[in-house]
Amino acid sequence: MANESVRFGPVSTAAEQRHELMMPQLMGTRRVGPDLSRESGLRSNDWHVAHFYNPRSVSPTSVMPSYRWFFDGRKPNKKGLAIITYMQWLGSNVEQQQ
């Protein structure tokens, strides 16, 4: 799609998908959000907690649904902590562009 890299950042390449947790991207698919393969360390753990609990609280135009099953009340449960850890890991093997 035209201008997706302007809105969501660079598209991941096959060379970035060289380990067992990352599957190669599907070429030609429409993106509705940023490429998460470079998410590592871009935002704090607290930001991810808020985003999974209520995405529009930190990204007002987000189309992402709430993932409240990752929480016990307002505190992340084991699954919530695991997904936040995974998000912080994504892209940690990729050299960041500046």
CNS distance restraints for C-alpha pairs under 8 A (distance, minus, plus):
assign (resid   1 and name CA) (resid  28 and name CA) 7.84 0.50 0.50
assign (resid   1 and name CA) (resid  30 and name CA) 6.46 0.50 0.50
assign (resid   3 and name CA) (resid   7 and name CA) 6.60 0.50 0.50
assign (resid   4 and name CA) (resid   8 and name CA) 5.72 0.50 0.50
assign (resid   4 and name CA) (resid   9 and name CA) 7.15 0.50 0.50
assign (resid   4 and name CA) (resid  31 and name CA) 7.44 0.50 0.50
assign (resid   5 and name CA) (resid   9 and name CA) 4.39 0.50 0.50
assign (resid   5 and name CA) (resid  10 and name CA) 4.89 0.50 0.50
assign (resid   5 and name CA) (resid  11 and name CA) 6.50 0.50 0.50
assign (resid   6 and name CA) (resid  10 and name CA) 7.76 0.50 0.50
assign (resid   7 and name CA) (resid  34 and name CA) 7.90 0.50 0.50
assign (resid   8 and name CA) (resid  33 and name CA) 6.15 0.50 0.50
assign (resid   8 and name CA) (resid  34 and name CA) 4.37 0.50 0.50
assign (resid   8 and name CA) (resid  35 and name CA) 6.73 0.50 0.50
assign (resid   9 and name CA) (resid  34 and name CA) 6.44 0.50 0.50
assign (resid   9 and name CA) (resid  35 and name CA) 6.98 0.50 0.50
assign (resid  10 and name CA) (resid  35 and name CA) 7.41 0.50 0.50
assign (resid  11 and name CA) (resid  35 and name CA) 6.42 0.50 0.50
assign (resid  12 and name CA) (resid  16 and name CA) 6.64 0.50 0.50
assign (resid  12 and name CA) (resid  25 and name CA) 7.26 0.50 0.50
assign (resid  12 and name CA) (resid  35 and name CA) 6.86 0.50 0.50
assign (resid  12 and name CA) (resid  37 and name CA) 6.79 0.50 0.50
assign (resid  13 and name CA) (resid  17 and name CA) 7.20 0.50 0.50
assign (resid  13 and name CA) (resid  25 and name CA) 7.57 0.50 0.50
assign (resid  14 and name CA) (resid  18 and name CA) 7.66 0.50 0.50
assign (resid  14 and name CA) (resid  24 and name CA) 5.90 0.50 0.50
assign (resid  14 and name CA) (resid  25 and name CA) 7.09 0.50 0.50
assign (resid  16 and name CA) (resid  93 and name CA) 7.94 0.50 0.50
assign (resid  16 and name CA) (resid  94 and name CA) 6.43 0.50 0.50
assign (resid  17 and name CA) (resid  22 and name CA) 5.42 0.50 0.50
assign (resid  17 and name CA) (resid  23 and name CA) 6.25 0.50 0.50
assign (resid  17 and name CA) (resid  24 and name CA) 5.69 0.50 0.50
assign (resid  18 and name CA) (resid  22 and name CA) 7.10 0.50 0.50
assign (resid  31 and name CA) (resid  35 and name CA) 7.97 0.50 0.50
assign (resid  35 and name CA) (resid  39 and name CA) 7.69 0.50 0.50
assign (resid  36 and name CA) (resid  87 and name CA) 7.66 0.50 0.50
assign (resid  36 and name CA) (resid  90 and name CA) 6.78 0.50 0.50
assign (resid  36 and name CA) (resid  91 and name CA) 7.69 0.50 0.50
assign (resid  37 and name CA) (resid  90 and name CA) 5.26 0.50 0.50
assign (resid  37 and name CA) (resid  91 and name CA) 4.86 0.50 0.50
assign (resid  38 and name CA) (resid  90 and name CA) 5.99 0.50 0.50
assign (resid  38 and name CA) (resid  91 and name CA) 4.22 0.50 0.50
assign (resid  38 and name CA) (resid  92 and name CA) 7.33 0.50 0.50
assign (resid  38 and name CA) (resid  94 and name CA) 7.15 0.50 0.50
assign (resid  38 and name CA) (resid  96 and name CA) 7.67 0.50 0.50
assign (resid  39 and name CA) (resid  43 and name CA) 7.79 0.50 0.50
assign (resid  39 and name CA) (resid  87 and name CA) 6.35 0.50 0.50
assign (resid  39 and name CA) (resid  88 and name CA) 6.43 0.50 0.50
assign (resid  39 and name CA) (resid  89 and name CA) 7.62 0.50 0.50
assign (resid  39 and name CA) (resid  90 and name CA) 5.57 0.50 0.50
assign (resid  39 and name CA) (resid  91 and name CA) 5.95 0.50 0.50
assign (resid  40 and name CA) (resid  87 and name CA) 6.40 0.50 0.50
assign (resid  40 and name CA) (resid  88 and name CA) 4.35 0.50 0.50
assign (resid  40 and name CA) (resid  89 and name CA) 5.15 0.50 0.50
assign (resid  40 and name CA) (resid  90 and name CA) 4.97 0.50 0.50
assign (resid  40 and name CA) (resid  91 and name CA) 5.20 0.50 0.50
assign (resid  40 and name CA) (resid  92 and name CA) 5.37 0.50 0.50
assign (resid  41 and name CA) (resid  88 and name CA) 5.46 0.50 0.50
assign (resid  41 and name CA) (resid  89 and name CA) 7.65 0.50 0.50
assign (resid  41 and name CA) (resid  92 and name CA) 7.95 0.50 0.50
assign (resid  42 and name CA) (resid  88 and name CA) 7.94 0.50 0.50
assign (resid  43 and name CA) (resid  47 and name CA) 6.18 0.50 0.50
assign (resid  43 and name CA) (resid  48 and name CA) 7.17 0.50 0.50
assign (resid  44 and name CA) (resid  48 and name CA) 6.59 0.50 0.50
assign (resid  45 and name CA) (resid  49 and name CA) 6.26 0.50 0.50
assign (resid  45 and name CA) (resid  84 and name CA) 6.77 0.50 0.50
assign (resid  45 and name CA) (resid  88 and name CA) 7.83 0.50 0.50
assign (resid  46 and name CA) (resid  50 and name CA) 6.26 0.50 0.50
assign (resid  47 and name CA) (resid  51 and name CA) 6.02 0.50 0.50
assign (resid  47 and name CA) (resid  58 and name CA) 7.39 0.50 0.50
assign (resid  48 and name CA) (resid  52 and name CA) 6.04 0.50 0.50
assign (resid  48 and name CA) (resid  84 and name CA) 6.32 0.50 0.50
assign (resid  49 and name CA) (resid  53 and name CA) 6.15 0.50 0.50
assign (resid  49 and name CA) (resid  76 and name CA) 7.12 0.50 0.50
assign (resid  49 and name CA) (resid  80 and name CA) 7.90 0.50 0.50
assign (resid  49 and name CA) (resid  84 and name CA) 7.32 0.50 0.50
assign (resid  50 and name CA) (resid  54 and name CA) 5.85 0.50 0.50
assign (resid  50 and name CA) (resid  55 and name CA) 6.76 0.50 0.50
assign (resid  50 and name CA) (resid  57 and name CA) 6.97 0.50 0.50
assign (resid  50 and name CA) (resid  58 and name CA) 6.93 0.50 0.50
assign (resid  51 and name CA) (resid  55 and name CA) 4.09 0.50 0.50
assign (resid  51 and name CA) (resid  56 and name CA) 7.25 0.50 0.50
assign (resid  51 and name CA) (resid  57 and name CA) 6.93 0.50 0.50
assign (resid  51 and name CA) (resid  58 and name CA) 6.13 0.50 0.50
assign (resid  51 and name CA) (resid  59 and name CA) 7.69 0.50 0.50
assign (resid  51 and name CA) (resid  66 and name CA) 7.87 0.50 0.50
assign (resid  52 and name CA) (resid  66 and name CA) 5.79 0.50 0.50
assign (resid  52 and name CA) (resid  67 and name CA) 5.27 0.50 0.50
assign (resid  52 and name CA) (resid  68 and name CA) 7.09 0.50 0.50
assign (resid  52 and name CA) (resid  70 and name CA) 7.73 0.50 0.50
assign (resid  53 and name CA) (resid  66 and name CA) 5.49 0.50 0.50
assign (resid  53 and name CA) (resid  67 and name CA) 5.72 0.50 0.50
assign (resid  53 and name CA) (resid  68 and name CA) 5.42 0.50 0.50
assign (resid  53 and name CA) (resid  70 and name CA) 7.84 0.50 0.50
assign (resid  53 and name CA) (resid  71 and name CA) 7.54 0.50 0.50
assign (resid  53 and name CA) (resid  74 and name CA) 7.70 0.50 0.50
assign (resid  54 and name CA) (resid  58 and name CA) 7.76 0.50 0.50
assign (resid  54 and name CA) (resid  65 and name CA) 7.77 0.50 0.50
assign (resid  54 and name CA) (resid  66 and name CA) 5.26 0.50 0.50
assign (resid  54 and name CA) (resid  67 and name CA) 7.68 0.50 0.50
assign (resid  55 and name CA) (resid  59 and name CA) 5.98 0.50 0.50
assign (resid  55 and name CA) (resid  60 and name CA) 7.50 0.50 0.50
assign (resid  55 and name CA) (resid  62 and name CA) 6.32 0.50 0.50
assign (resid  55 and name CA) (resid  64 and name CA) 6.31 0.50 0.50
assign (resid  55 and name CA) (resid  65 and name CA) 6.92 0.50 0.50
assign (resid  55 and name CA) (resid  66 and name CA) 6.19 0.50 0.50
assign (resid  56 and name CA) (resid  60 and name CA) 4.28 0.50 0.50
assign (resid  56 and name CA) (resid  61 and name CA) 6.51 0.50 0.50
assign (resid  56 and name CA) (resid  62 and name CA) 5.68 0.50 0.50
assign (resid  67 and name CA) (resid  71 and name CA) 7.99 0.50 0.50
assign (resid  69 and name CA) (resid  80 and name CA) 7.96 0.50 0.50
assign (resid  70 and name CA) (resid  76 and name CA) 5.76 0.50 0.50
assign (resid  70 and name CA) (resid  77 and name CA) 5.72 0.50 0.50
assign (resid  70 and name CA) (resid  78 and name CA) 7.54 0.50 0.50
assign (resid  70 and name CA) (resid  79 and name CA) 5.52 0.50 0.50
assign (resid  70 and name CA) (resid  80 and name CA) 4.19 0.50 0.50
assign (resid  70 and name CA) (resid  81 and name CA) 7.88 0.50 0.50
assign (resid  71 and name CA) (resid  75 and name CA) 5.38 0.50 0.50
assign (resid  71 and name CA) (resid  76 and name CA) 4.21 0.50 0.50
assign (resid  71 and name CA) (resid  77 and name CA) 4.99 0.50 0.50
assign (resid  71 and name CA) (resid  80 and name CA) 6.22 0.50 0.50
assign (resid  72 and name CA) (resid  76 and name CA) 6.11 0.50 0.50
assign (resid  72 and name CA) (resid  77 and name CA) 5.74 0.50 0.50
assign (resid  76 and name CA) (resid  80 and name CA) 4.82 0.50 0.50
assign (resid  76 and name CA) (resid  81 and name CA) 5.91 0.50 0.50
assign (resid  77 and name CA) (resid  81 and name CA) 6.18 0.50 0.50
assign (resid  78 and name CA) (resid  82 and name CA) 6.10 0.50 0.50
assign (resid  79 and name CA) (resid  83 and name CA) 6.19 0.50 0.50
assign (resid  80 and name CA) (resid  84 and name CA) 6.22 0.50 0.50
assign (resid  81 and name CA) (resid  85 and name CA) 6.07 0.50 0.50
assign (resid  82 and name CA) (resid  86 and name CA) 6.12 0.50 0.50
assign (resid  83 and name CA) (resid  87 and name CA) 6.10 0.50 0.50
assign (resid  84 and name CA) (resid  88 and name CA) 6.21 0.50 0.50
assign (resid  85 and name CA) (resid  89 and name CA) 6.19 0.50 0.50
assign (resid  86 and name CA) (resid  90 and name CA) 6.19 0.50 0.50
assign (resid  88 and name CA) (resid  92 and name CA) 7.81 0.50 0.50
